[in-house]
Amino acid sequence: QVQLVESGGGLVQSGGSLRLSCAASGSSFGISAMGWYRQAPGKQRDLVARITRDGTSNYADSVRGRFIISRDNGKNTVYLQMNSLKPEDTAVYYCNVRKWGLDDWGPGTQVTVSA
């Protein structure tokens, strides 16, 4: 099991930027992908962005061109740079790590974008 520590959430005005970080404890051996999901009140948890160990990334259509995901394999850390934020980006953002085919989740960090 991987322990995940998230940081970087908060309140920002529409058009602003935030950077989320997620550090995974332990060895990176076996980690195939790291990513971010989000869940707004009353909605399901959806993929925001995901990046594999070799750097291949994919994004939800709603954030492509505005968000950038990156990872530092040496630090077992994944980042999400969020630009041009919109009120509809407001949600709890969860870090996800897939290790040996199993998913681990962070506790979530709130991102609120005011109009």
C-alpha positions in Angstrom: 0.0 0.0 0.0 1.2 3.5 -0.9 0.7 6.5 1.4 -0.1 9.7 -0.5 0.3 13.2 0.7 -1.4 15.9 -1.3 -0.9 19.7 -1.2 -1.6 22.8 -3.1 -5.4 23.1 -3.1 -7.2 26.3 -2.1 -9.4 29.2 -3.2 -8.6 31.1 -6.4 -10.4 33.5 -8.7 -11.6 32.5 -12.1 -8.7 32.7 -14.6 -6.1 32.0 -11.9 -3.7 29.1 -11.4 -2.9 26.5 -8.8 -0.4 23.7 -8.6 -1.2 20.4 -6.9 1.4 18.0 -5.6 1.2 14.5 -4.5 4.1 12.6 -2.9 4.0 8.8 -2.6 5.8 7.1 0.2 8.0 4.1 -0.3 9.7 2.7 -3.4 8.5 3.7 -6.9 9.2 0.2 -8.1 5.9 -1.2 -9.4 4.2 2.2 -9.9 2.9 2.3 -13.4 0.8 5.4 -13.4 0.0 8.4 -11.3 -2.8 10.8 -11.7 -5.5 13.1 -10.5 -9.2 12.7 -10.3 -11.8 15.1 -9.1 -15.3 14.9 -7.6 -17.7 17.8 -7.4 -20.7 17.7 -4.9 -23.3 15.3 -6.2 -21.2 14.0 -9.0 -19.1 11.0 -9.6 -15.3 11.0 -9.4 -13.8 11.6 -12.8 -10.3 11.4 -14.3 -8.6 14.8 -14.7 -5.2 13.7 -15.9 -2.9 10.7 -15.7 0.7 10.0 -16.5 2.5 6.8 -16.9 6.1 6.0 -15.8 7.4 6.7 -19.3 5.8 10.1 -19.4 2.8 9.3 -21.5 -0.1 11.5 -20.4 -3.8 11.8 -21.0 -6.3 14.5 -20.0 -10.0 14.9 -19.7 -11.4 17.0 -22.5 -12.6 19.6 -20.1 -9.0 20.4 -18.9 -6.9 19.7 -22.0 -4.9 22.8 -22.9 -5.3 24.3 -19.4 -3.9 21.7 -17.1 -0.4 20.0 -17.2 0.5 16.9 -15.4 4.1 15.9 -14.7 5.9 13.5 -12.4 9.3 13.1 -10.8 10.0 9.4 -10.6 13.0 10.0 -8.3 10.8 11.8 -5.8 7.7 9.6 -6.4 5.8 12.8 -6.9 3.1 13.9 -9.4 2.1 17.4 -10.1 -0.9 19.1 -11.6 -0.4 22.6 -12.9 -3.9 24.1 -13.3 -4.2 27.3 -15.4 -7.1 29.4 -16.6 -9.2 27.9 -13.8 -13.0 28.1 -14.1 -15.7 27.9 -11.5 -16.7 24.4 -12.9 -13.2 23.2 -11.9 -14.3 23.4 -8.3 -14.1 20.0 -6.7 -12.2 17.8 -4.4 -9.1 16.6 -6.2 -7.7 13.1 -5.4 -4.3 11.8 -6.2 -4.2 8.3 -7.6 -1.3 5.9 -7.8 -1.4 2.5 -9.5 1.1 0.1 -8.2 1.3 -3.6 -9.1 -2.2 -3.1 -10.7 -3.8 -1.8 -7.5 -5.0 1.7 -6.9 -4.3 3.9 -3.9 -5.9 7.2 -3.2 -5.0 10.3 -1.4 -7.4 11.9 1.1 -8.3 14.7 -1.4 -7.6 18.4 -1.5 -10.3 21.1 -2.1 -10.0 23.4 -5.1 -12.5 26.2 -5.2 -12.7 28.7 -8.1 -14.7 31.8 -7.5 -16.4 33.6 -10.4 
